[in-house]
Amino acid sequence: KKEHTIYVCYPFPHHLWPWYPRLVVLTKFLLLYGIPLILIGSFYVLIAWHLIRSSRNNLGQNPSHVKQLRSRTKVAKIVLNFVVIFAVCFFPSHIFLIWYYFDENPNDHYNEYWHCFKIIGYVLTFANSCLNPIALYFISSVFR
């Protein structure tokens, strides 16, 4: 088996190790992933709850209410797909950073698996911008 040397650059001053990088990574995880996902998910649940209530109240009503309910349901599905795409695309890069900066010896444990995981995470992060319009195209006939 060939041995590979992997060099790592640190974006944080070494004299502030380990508390500062951990604080920054955890803050970025919460502000850029955790809190937005919780907020988006919570609002999506509220939208779904409102749609269910509307459908019960308008059951058997005129066709315009049924059409409006279908339209709202389509919008809710679009929002749900964006939430799922966001969650899937940004999760791996955050997990990698949390692992790397919270591991006691990350350089000893950093191997080809983690290197590939990091690359896939960053690719998915950038792919998020590309996947949203593609998902919109497949979900909504209006945007085709």
GILINPE-V148167 format. One record per backbone hydrogen bond with DSSP energy under -0.5 kcal/mol. CO is the residue of the C=O (numbers start at 1). NH is the residue of the N-H. E is the energy in kcal/mol with one decimal. If there is no record, write none. Layout:
BEGIN
CO NH E
CO NH E
END
This chain:
BEGIN
4 6 -0.5
5 7 -0.5
9 11 -0.5
13 16 -1.3
14 17 -1.6
16 20 -2.1
18 22 -1.5
19 23 -2.3
20 24 -2.6
21 25 -2.8
22 26 -2.5
23 27 -2.4
24 28 -2.7
25 29 -2.4
26 30 -2.5
27 31 -3.1
28 32 -2.7
29 33 -1.5
29 34 -3.1
30 35 -3.0
33 37 -2.4
34 38 -2.4
35 39 -2.9
36 40 -3.1
37 41 -2.6
38 42 -2.6
39 43 -2.7
40 44 -2.3
41 45 -2.2
42 46 -2.2
43 47 -2.4
44 48 -2.7
45 49 -2.7
46 50 -2.5
47 51 -2.6
48 52 -2.5
49 53 -2.4
50 54 -2.6
51 55 -2.4
52 56 -1.9
53 57 -2.2
54 58 -2.1
56 59 -0.6
58 61 -2.4
62 65 -1.0
62 66 -1.3
63 67 -2.5
64 68 -2.2
65 69 -2.4
66 70 -2.3
67 71 -2.2
68 72 -2.4
69 73 -2.3
70 74 -2.1
71 75 -1.9
72 76 -2.4
73 77 -2.2
74 78 -2.1
75 79 -2.4
76 80 -2.5
77 81 -2.4
78 82 -2.1
79 83 -2.2
80 84 -2.5
81 85 -2.6
82 86 -2.6
83 87 -2.7
84 88 -2.7
85 89 -2.6
86 90 -2.1
87 91 -1.3
88 92 -0.7
90 94 -1.5
91 95 -2.6
92 96 -2.5
93 97 -2.0
94 98 -2.5
95 99 -2.9
96 100 -3.1
97 101 -2.4
98 102 -1.6
99 103 -1.6
103 106 -0.6
105 109 -1.5
106 110 -1.6
109 111 -0.5
111 115 -2.3
112 116 -2.7
113 117 -2.6
114 118 -2.5
115 119 -2.1
116 120 -2.9
117 121 -2.4
118 122 -2.3
119 123 -2.6
120 124 -2.7
121 125 -1.9
122 126 -1.9
123 127 -2.4
124 128 -1.4
126 129 -0.9
126 130 -0.6
127 130 -0.6
127 131 -2.7
128 132 -1.6
129 133 -0.6
130 134 -1.1
131 135 -3.0
132 136 -2.4
133 137 -2.1
134 138 -2.0
135 139 -2.3
136 140 -2.3
139 141 -0.5
140 143 -0.6
141 144 -0.9
END
